[in-house]
Amino acid sequence: MRTLADLEKYATAAEPYVIVVAAAITMDPKGKEIKVASDKTIVGPVGADTGVTCPYAAS
């Protein structure tokens, strides 16, 4: 998934999903909150070459 619309669609759905984010997603407005429904796993690339960082990610 690469768009905010897709992230919102699957994150708020009633069905369980593993959501794979393939790129950085621009939030508009910045800081917009998405209420993630239950039974979701969200994964994506993390690291210096992706522009996405996480202090808890395994090196």
Rosetta silent file (secondary structure, phi, psi, omega in degrees, C-alpha in Angstrom):
SEQUENCE: MRTLADLEKYATAAEPYVIVVAAAITMDPKGKEIKVASDKTIVGPVGADTGVTCPYAAS
SCORE:     score description
SCORE:     0.000 S_00000001
   1 L     0.000  143.638 -175.797    0.000    0.000    0.000 S_00000001
   2 L  -133.091   -3.087 -175.447    1.262    3.433   -0.847 S_00000001
   3 L  -121.357  154.728  176.113   -1.602    5.869   -0.218 S_00000001
   4 H   -62.401  -39.365  179.925   -3.275    7.412    2.787 S_00000001
   5 H   -60.166  -43.097  178.168   -6.667    6.401    1.380 S_00000001
   6 H   -65.567  -43.522  179.286   -5.643    2.722    1.280 S_00000001
   7 H   -59.343  -46.607  178.812   -4.202    2.868    4.801 S_00000001
   8 H   -62.465  -41.863 -178.539   -7.427    4.393    6.139 S_00000001
   9 H   -59.288  -50.833 -175.101   -9.574    1.866    4.241 S_00000001
  10 H   -80.863  -33.605 -179.355   -7.826   -1.218    5.596 S_00000001
  11 H   -68.792  -29.770 -177.949   -6.913    0.095    9.053 S_00000001
  12 L   -97.602   -2.231 -178.366  -10.525    0.978    9.849 S_00000001
  13 L   -67.836  153.644  179.056  -12.113   -2.134    8.293 S_00000001
  14 L   -75.093  -26.973 -178.168  -13.960   -4.632   10.494 S_00000001
  15 L   -76.361  153.943  174.559  -12.104   -7.601    8.953 S_00000001
  16 L   -72.598  141.160  178.604   -8.653   -8.694   10.158 S_00000001
  17 E  -143.501  148.420  161.646   -5.783   -7.558    7.919 S_00000001
  18 E  -102.062  114.563 -175.383   -2.012   -7.619    7.718 S_00000001
  19 E   -98.925  119.069 -179.981   -1.314   -4.207    6.217 S_00000001
  20 E  -105.059  111.679  179.306    1.977   -3.953    4.331 S_00000001
  21 L   -88.668  121.507 -173.035    3.072   -0.351    3.834 S_00000001
  22 L   -95.515  -10.059 -177.140    5.382   -0.187    0.812 S_00000001
  23 L  -160.178  168.200  174.734    6.482    3.464    1.037 S_00000001
  24 L   -62.943  138.842 -179.785    6.321    6.580    3.183 S_00000001
  25 L  -112.447  126.721  179.562    2.757    7.921    3.285 S_00000001
  26 L   -81.202  124.972  178.890    2.169   11.662    3.368 S_00000001
  27 L   -92.407  132.216  177.373   -0.424   12.660    5.958 S_00000001
  28 L  -140.299  109.973    5.877   -2.678   15.608    5.115 S_00000001
  29 L   -75.673  154.003  179.726   -3.274   17.292    7.417 S_00000001
  30 L   -57.764  133.106 -179.352    0.012   16.434    9.101 S_00000001
  31 L    87.159    6.980  178.899   -0.630   14.517   12.307 S_00000001
  32 L   -56.729  137.717 -179.254   -4.036   13.223   11.176 S_00000001
  33 L   -95.169  134.083  173.976   -5.220   10.386   13.411 S_00000001
  34 L  -113.570  120.462  179.081   -6.377    7.066   11.982 S_00000001
  35 L   -82.086  104.019 -176.937   -8.367    4.955   14.413 S_00000001
  36 L   -78.666  124.277  178.687   -7.069    1.451   13.740 S_00000001
  37 L   -71.915  167.828 -177.840   -9.719   -1.211   14.274 S_00000001
  38 L   -68.271  160.493  176.458   -8.945   -4.414   16.157 S_00000001
  39 L    64.821   48.236  177.185   -7.099   -7.394   14.668 S_00000001
  40 E  -124.503  142.443  169.570   -4.676   -5.458   12.470 S_00000001
  41 E  -122.443  127.773 -179.810   -0.949   -5.900   11.933 S_00000001
  42 E  -117.135  122.370 -179.584    0.850   -3.044   10.183 S_00000001
  43 E  -131.020  158.565  177.680    4.327   -3.691    8.787 S_00000001
  44 L  -174.565  177.657 -178.816    6.664   -1.898    6.457 S_00000001
  45 L   -72.334  140.596  176.447   10.255   -1.109    5.656 S_00000001
  46 L  -135.587  133.904  177.188   12.342    0.529    8.366 S_00000001
  47 E   154.281  171.147 -175.557   15.890    1.757    8.012 S_00000001
  48 L   -58.869  -34.884 -176.772   18.212    4.509    6.925 S_00000001
  49 L   -84.340   -3.352 -177.685   17.533    3.980    3.211 S_00000001
  50 L  -102.329  -18.629 -174.809   13.728    4.082    3.566 S_00000001
  51 L    83.199    1.436  179.587   13.234    7.408    5.343 S_00000001
  52 E  -115.256  127.755  179.364   11.303    5.555    8.066 S_00000001
  53 L  -125.522  153.725  179.234   12.873    5.061   11.457 S_00000001
  54 L  -149.024  124.464 -178.518   11.727    3.285   14.589 S_00000001
  55 L   -66.790  -14.999 -176.984   13.633    3.143   17.886 S_00000001
  56 L  -102.261   -0.784 -177.401   12.281   -0.369   18.528 S_00000001
  57 L   -73.224  143.541  175.841   13.139   -1.924   15.158 S_00000001
  58 L   -71.415  141.907  179.852   15.695   -4.724   15.061 S_00000001
  59 L   -84.732    0.000    0.000   18.937   -3.808   13.349 S_00000001
